[in-house]
Amino acid sequence: MTPVGGSRYAVQDDPPVPYDGEVDVWSGSGVTGLAGVGVAVGLVLLARGFGGYRTLIRVADTSTSPIASIAAGEVRVSGVIEPAELTLVSLLQSVSCVYYRSVVGAGEGSAPA
């Protein structure tokens, strides 16, 4: 190659830039993988939140009615429970109540029934 002035010199290629190679996204510090996990968890939580919101709207749209004028279908009942003849005593907390339910299951390390 001859420059405009007529003198000759050797043409050299530019030296490679230290970071001039391909970038492997999946190796290195793992920031990209961590960001991907964060996005996935965020989407799962978003879907779960929308499910809870749908349930909230369904319950909020249900009208409240007293037990005397209850309608057929899904209703929300309001009122005060009064025992008819006697009250029960709950087995676990030993307090008086009108209803209780206890469920006993096999715990970890116990023999199968």
Backbone as a printed PyTorch tensor [residue, N CA C, xyz], in Angstrom:
tensor([[[  0.8540,  -1.1730,   0.0000],
         [  0.0000,   0.0000,   0.0000],
         [  0.8970,   1.2330,   0.0000]],

        [[  0.6160,   2.1460,  -0.8250],
         [  1.4070,   3.3770,  -0.9200],
         [  0.5650,   4.5440,  -0.4670]],

        [[  1.1270,   5.3110,   0.4740],
         [  0.3700,   6.4720,   0.9070],
         [  0.4220,   7.5740,  -0.1240]],

        [[ -0.3150,   8.6130,   0.1150],
         [ -0.4350,   9.7190,  -0.8330],
         [  0.9170,  10.4040,  -1.0460]],

        [[  1.7340,  10.5370,  -0.0380],
         [  3.0080,  11.2280,  -0.1530],
         [  4.0480,  10.4480,  -0.9440]],

        [[  3.8620,   9.2000,  -1.2460],
         [  4.7840,   8.4250,  -2.0390],
         [  5.7190,   7.5560,  -1.2290]],

        [[  5.8450,   7.6900,   0.0860],
         [  6.7500,   6.8300,   0.8360],
         [  6.0790,   5.4980,   1.1150]],

        [[  6.9100,   4.5010,   1.3150],
         [  6.3640,   3.1620,   1.5520],
         [  6.5300,   2.7930,   3.0190]],

        [[  5.5670,   2.0830,   3.5290],
         [  5.6840,   1.5600,   4.8920],
         [  4.8950,   0.2700,   4.9690]],

        [[  5.1490,  -0.5140,   5.9980],
         [  4.4780,  -1.8070,   6.1730],
         [  3.1190,  -1.5910,   6.8330]],

        [[  2.1380,  -2.2860,   6.3230],
         [  0.7920,  -2.1960,   6.8820],
         [  0.6430,  -3.3040,   7.9190]],

        [[  0.2390,  -2.9380,   9.1000],
         [  0.0450,  -3.9210,  10.1590],
         [ -1.4300,  -3.9410,  10.5450]],

        [[ -1.8770,  -5.1500,  10.8440],
         [ -3.2510,  -5.2660,  11.3510],
         [ -3.2820,  -4.7590,  12.7840]],

        [[ -4.4200,  -4.2370,  13.1830],
         [ -4.5790,  -3.8000,  14.5750],
         [ -4.5130,  -5.0220,  15.4840]],

        [[ -3.8910,  -4.8870,  16.6390],
         [ -3.8380,  -6.0270,  17.5670],
         [ -5.2430,  -6.3320,  18.0780]],

        [[ -5.5150,  -7.5850,  18.4000],
         [ -6.8650,  -7.9320,  18.8780],
         [ -7.1620,  -7.2650,  20.2120]],

        [[ -8.3820,  -6.8500,  20.3580],
         [ -8.8460,  -6.2610,  21.6110],
         [ -8.9580,  -7.3920,  22.6240]],

        [[ -8.5790,  -7.1840,  23.8740],
         [ -8.5930,  -8.2820,  24.8390],
         [ -9.9460,  -8.9740,  24.9830]],

        [[-11.0580,  -8.2760,  24.8200],
         [-12.3740,  -8.8750,  24.9690],
         [-13.0650,  -8.9920,  23.6310]],

        [[-12.3260,  -9.4000,  22.6110],
         [-12.8680,  -9.4380,  21.2560],
         [-13.3540, -10.8360,  20.8870]],

        [[-13.6220, -11.7040,  21.8590],
         [-14.0800, -13.0500,  21.5580],
         [-15.5800, -13.1680,  21.7400]],

        [[-16.0690, -14.3770,  21.5090],
         [-17.4890, -14.6210,  21.7220],
         [-17.7840, -14.5990,  23.2130]],

        [[-18.9520, -14.1400,  23.5710],
         [-19.3520, -14.0700,  24.9670],
         [-20.2910, -15.2350,  25.2340]],

        [[-19.9180, -16.0610,  26.1920],
         [-20.7660, -17.1840,  26.5790],
         [-21.6800, -16.7070,  27.7040]],

        [[-22.9590, -16.6400,  27.4010],
         [-23.9200, -16.0740,  28.3340],
         [-24.0880, -16.9660,  29.5610]],

        [[-23.9910, -18.2590,  29.4110],
         [-24.2990, -19.1880,  30.4990],
         [-23.1240, -19.4600,  31.4200]],

        [[-21.9830, -18.8780,  31.1700],
         [-20.8670, -19.0700,  32.0830],
         [-20.4980, -17.7400,  32.7020]],

        [[-19.5430, -17.7570,  33.5800],
         [-19.1220, -16.5180,  34.2060],
         [-19.6990, -16.4060,  35.5840]],

        [[-20.1890, -15.2410,  35.9200],
         [-20.6360, -14.9910,  37.2880],
         [-22.0170, -15.5710,  37.5770]],

        [[-22.7580, -15.9690,  36.5990],
         [-24.0820, -16.5450,  36.8260],
         [-25.1680, -15.5080,  37.0080]],

        [[-24.8810, -14.2750,  36.7010],
         [-25.8770, -13.2150,  36.8750],
         [-27.0450, -13.4180,  35.9210]],

        [[-26.7450, -13.8640,  34.7220],
         [-27.8130, -14.0800,  33.7410],
         [-28.7370, -15.2040,  34.1880]],

        [[-28.1540, -16.2830,  34.6930],
         [-28.9830, -17.3900,  35.1870],
         [-29.8190, -16.9800,  36.3770]],

        [[-29.2290, -16.1980,  37.2530],
         [-29.9580, -15.7130,  38.4130],
         [-31.0980, -14.7820,  38.0060]],

        [[-30.8550, -13.9700,  36.9940],
         [-31.9210, -13.0880,  36.4880],
         [-33.0410, -13.9040,  35.8690]],

        [[-32.6830, -14.9740,  35.1660],
         [-33.7080, -15.8480,  34.5820],
         [-34.5610, -16.5130,  35.6520]],

        [[-33.9240, -16.9690,  36.7220],
         [-34.6750, -17.5630,  37.8340],
         [-35.5840, -16.5120,  38.4700]],

        [[-35.0900, -15.2970,  38.6070],
         [-35.9090, -14.2290,  39.1760],
         [-37.1340, -13.9120,  38.3320]],

        [[-36.9570, -13.9160,  37.0210],
         [-38.0950, -13.6690,  36.1230],
         [-39.1080, -14.8050,  36.2290]],

        [[-38.6240, -16.0500,  36.2840],
         [-39.5280, -17.2030,  36.3820],
         [-40.3100, -17.1660,  37.6940]],

        [[-39.6330, -16.8810,  38.7940],
         [-40.3170, -16.7910,  40.0850],
         [-41.3180, -15.6410,  40.0770]],

        [[-40.9510, -14.5370,  39.4640],
         [-41.8720, -13.4050,  39.3730],
         [-43.1330, -13.7360,  38.5960]],

        [[-42.9820, -14.4880,  37.5100],
         [-44.1660, -14.8850,  36.7270],
         [-45.0530, -15.8410,  37.5020]],

        [[-44.4420, -16.7630,  38.2500],
         [-45.2380, -17.6890,  39.0680],
         [-46.0050, -16.9150,  40.1360]],

        [[-45.3410, -15.9780,  40.7940],
         [-46.0240, -15.1790,  41.8160],
         [-47.1160, -14.2950,  41.2180]],

        [[-46.8970, -13.7970,  40.0090],
         [-47.9220, -13.0020,  39.3400],
         [-49.1610, -13.8440,  39.0400]],

        [[-48.9540, -15.0540,  38.5260],
         [-50.0860, -15.9430,  38.2410],
         [-50.8250, -16.3090,  39.5260]],

        [[-50.0650, -16.5580,  40.5870],
         [-50.6930, -16.8970,  41.8590],
         [-51.4860, -15.7150,  42.4130]],

        [[-50.9640, -14.5200,  42.2440],
         [-51.6820, -13.3310,  42.7060],
         [-52.9710, -13.1070,  41.9530]],

        [[-52.9440, -13.3440,  40.6300],
         [-54.1780, -13.2050,  39.8570],
         [-55.2090, -14.2450,  40.2680]],

        [[-54.7670, -15.4540,  40.6230],
         [-55.7040, -16.4750,  41.1150],
         [-56.3550, -16.0510,  42.4120]],

        [[-55.5640, -15.4910,  43.3220],
         [-56.1160, -14.9880,  44.5790],
         [-57.0520, -13.8140,  44.3600]],

        [[-56.7220, -12.9830,  43.3880],
         [-57.5810, -11.8500,  43.0760],
         [-58.9330, -12.3210,  42.5400]],

        [[-58.9120, -13.3550,  41.6790],
         [-60.1770, -13.9010,  41.1650],
         [-61.0300, -14.4510,  42.2990]],

        [[-60.3970, -15.1450,  43.2620],
         [-61.1410, -15.6790,  44.3980],
         [-61.7110, -14.5480,  45.2420]],

        [[-60.9260, -13.5100,  45.4600],
         [-61.3910, -12.3670,  46.2380],
         [-62.6020, -11.7140,  45.5770]],

        [[-62.5590, -11.5310,  44.2710],
         [-63.6820, -10.9090,  43.5590],
         [-64.9230, -11.7910,  43.6370]],

        [[-64.7240, -13.1120,  43.5020],
         [-65.8720, -14.0220,  43.5630],
         [-66.5290, -13.9720,  44.9320]],

        [[-65.7410, -13.9500,  46.0030],
         [-66.3030, -13.9000,  47.3570],
         [-66.8910, -12.5260,  47.6370]],

        [[-66.2390, -11.4720,  47.1660],
         [-66.7410, -10.1210,  47.4220],
         [-68.0550,  -9.8650,  46.7030]],

        [[-68.2720, -10.5120,  45.5620],
         [-69.5100, -10.3140,  44.8140],
         [-70.6770, -11.1450,  45.3430]],

        [[-70.4150, -12.0270,  46.2940],
         [-71.4810, -12.8440,  46.8690],
         [-72.2270, -12.0220,  47.9050]],

        [[-73.5220, -11.9790,  47.7840],
         [-74.3080, -11.1540,  48.6980],
         [-74.4530, -11.8350,  50.0580]],

        [[-74.5140, -11.0170,  51.0970],
         [-74.6720, -11.5100,  52.4570],
         [-76.1510, -11.5190,  52.8040]],

        [[-76.5880, -12.6180,  53.4250],
         [-78.0000, -12.7030,  53.8000],
         [-78.1180, -13.4200,  55.1410]],

        [[-79.1310, -13.0790,  55.9280],
         [-79.3520, -13.7940,  57.1800],
         [-79.8650, -15.2020,  56.9030]],

        [[-79.6960, -16.0850,  57.8580],
         [-80.0510, -17.4930,  57.6730],
         [-81.5510, -17.6830,  57.4300]],

        [[-82.3900, -16.7890,  57.9400],
         [-83.8400, -16.9340,  57.7770],
         [-84.2660, -16.7560,  56.3240]],

        [[-83.5600, -15.9140,  55.5800],
         [-83.9620, -15.6730,  54.1870],
         [-82.8590, -16.1060,  53.2220]],

        [[-82.2780, -17.2630,  53.4640],
         [-81.1770, -17.7310,  52.6350],
         [-81.6990, -18.1990,  51.2770]],

        [[-80.9650, -17.8980,  50.2450],
         [-81.3560, -18.2750,  48.8860],
         [-80.6060, -19.5390,  48.4830]],

        [[-81.0600, -20.1720,  47.4180],
         [-80.3900, -21.3580,  46.9080],
         [-79.1330, -20.9380,  46.1620]],

        [[-78.1010, -21.7180,  46.2630],
         [-76.8600, -21.4080,  45.5710],
         [-75.7800, -20.9580,  46.5390]],

        [[-74.7850, -20.2990,  45.9990],
         [-73.6570, -19.8490,  46.8100],
         [-74.0000, -18.5480,  47.5050]],

        [[-74.0030, -18.5670,  48.8410],
         [-74.3280, -17.3820,  49.6280],
         [-73.3310, -17.2400,  50.7680]],

        [[-73.2320, -16.0490,  51.2880],
         [-72.4450, -15.7770,  52.4870],
         [-73.4400, -15.5090,  53.6030]],

        [[-73.3010, -16.2430,  54.7080],
         [-74.2670, -16.1660,  55.8000],
         [-73.6610, -15.3170,  56.9140]],

        [[-74.4470, -14.4200,  57.4570],
         [-74.0120, -13.6150,  58.5950],
         [-74.9610, -13.8480,  59.7520]],

        [[-74.4590, -13.7120,  60.9300],
         [-75.2950, -13.8920,  62.1130],
         [-74.4580, -14.3640,  63.2850]],

        [[-75.1390, -14.7150,  64.3610],
         [-74.4890, -15.1810,  65.5800],
         [-74.9390, -16.6070,  65.8320]],

        [[-73.9900, -17.4700,  66.1350],
         [-74.3280, -18.8690,  66.4380],
         [-74.7140, -18.9520,  67.9040]],

        [[-75.8770, -19.5330,  68.1470],
         [-76.3350, -19.7600,  69.5150],
         [-76.5320, -21.2500,  69.6880]],

        [[-75.9890, -21.8280,  70.7530],
         [-76.1650, -23.2750,  70.9610],
         [-77.6260, -23.6040,  71.2580]],

        [[-78.0980, -24.7130,  70.6770],
         [-79.4930, -25.1010,  70.8560],
         [-79.7270, -25.6650,  72.2660]],

        [[-78.9710, -26.6660,  72.6680],
         [-79.1990, -27.2670,  73.9760],
         [-77.9460, -27.2370,  74.8400]],

        [[-76.8250, -27.6630,  74.3000],
         [-75.6070, -27.7060,  75.0780],
         [-74.4160, -27.3430,  74.2050]],

        [[-73.3540, -26.9580,  74.8460],
         [-72.1370, -26.6360,  74.1060],
         [-71.1480, -27.7840,  74.2410]],

        [[-70.2570, -27.8730,  73.3040],
         [-69.2160, -28.8890,  73.3210],
         [-67.9610, -28.3070,  73.9630]],

        [[-67.0650, -29.1920,  74.3630],
         [-65.7610, -28.7750,  74.8620],
         [-64.7300, -29.3450,  73.8990]],

        [[-63.9560, -28.4820,  73.2830],
         [-62.9830, -28.9630,  72.3030],
         [-61.8910, -29.7610,  73.0050]],

        [[-61.4400, -30.8190,  72.3580],
         [-60.4690, -31.7130,  72.9750],
         [-59.0800, -31.1060,  73.0590]],

        [[-58.6990, -30.3010,  72.0790],
         [-57.3320, -29.7900,  72.0490],
         [-57.1410, -28.5480,  72.9080]],

        [[-58.1240, -27.6490,  72.9260],
         [-57.9520, -26.3870,  73.6510],
         [-58.8190, -26.2990,  74.8980]],

        [[-59.7270, -27.2280,  75.0790],
         [-60.6210, -27.2930,  76.2420],
         [-61.4170, -26.0060,  76.4320]],

        [[-61.9860, -25.4990,  75.3460],
         [-62.8570, -24.3270,  75.4160],
         [-64.2330, -24.7330,  74.9020]],

        [[-65.2750, -24.0200,  75.3670],
         [-66.6230, -24.3580,  74.9170],
         [-66.8380, -23.8530,  73.4950]],

        [[-67.5310, -24.6510,  72.6990],
         [-67.7750, -24.3060,  71.3000],
         [-69.0240, -25.0270,  70.8260]],

        [[-69.4880, -24.7060,  69.6170],
         [-70.6420, -25.3880,  69.0410],
         [-70.2160, -26.3980,  67.9800]],

        [[-68.9450, -26.3230,  67.5230],
         [-68.4350, -27.2590,  66.5210],
         [-66.9240, -27.2930,  66.6100]],

        [[-66.3410, -28.4580,  66.4580],
         [-64.8890, -28.5580,  66.3270],
         [-64.5690, -29.7760,  65.4770]],

        [[-63.3910, -29.7880,  64.9580],
         [-62.9430, -30.9000,  64.1190],
         [-61.4750, -31.1650,  64.4280]],

        [[-61.1480, -32.4160,  64.6620],
         [-59.7580, -32.8150,  64.9130],
         [-59.3820, -33.8780,  63.9050]],

        [[-58.2090, -33.7250,  63.3150],
         [-57.7050, -34.6980,  62.3540],
         [-56.3560, -35.1890,  62.8610]],

        [[-56.2200, -36.5010,  62.9710],
         [-54.9800, -37.0910,  63.4230],
         [-54.3830, -37.8490,  62.2530]],

        [[-53.1240, -37.5540,  61.9530],
         [-52.4550, -38.2320,  60.8490],
         [-51.1420, -38.8230,  61.2950]],

        [[-50.6140, -39.7050,  60.4890],
         [-49.3250, -40.3180,  60.7930],
         [-48.2350, -39.2680,  60.6000]],

        [[-47.4030, -39.0930,  61.6200],
         [-46.3140, -38.1370,  61.5340],
         [-45.0600, -38.7890,  60.9800]],

        [[-44.0300, -38.0170,  60.8710],
         [-42.7640, -38.5020,  60.3580],
         [-42.1200, -39.4630,  61.3630]],

        [[-41.7010, -40.6070,  60.9050],
         [-41.0500, -41.5660,  61.7790],
         [-41.9970, -42.5550,  62.4410]],

        [[-43.2960, -42.4210,  62.2710],
         [-44.2250, -43.3620,  62.8730],
         [-44.4960, -44.5140,  61.9310]],

        [[-44.9320, -45.6070,  62.4880],
         [-45.2170, -46.8020,  61.6890],
         [-46.4920, -46.5870,  60.8870]],

        [[-46.5320, -47.1040,  59.6550],
         [-47.7650, -46.9440,  58.8550],
         [-48.9150, -47.7190,  59.4610]],

        [[-50.1100, -47.1480,  59.3910],
         [-51.2860, -47.7720,  59.9750],
         [-51.9240, -48.7620,  59.0270]]])
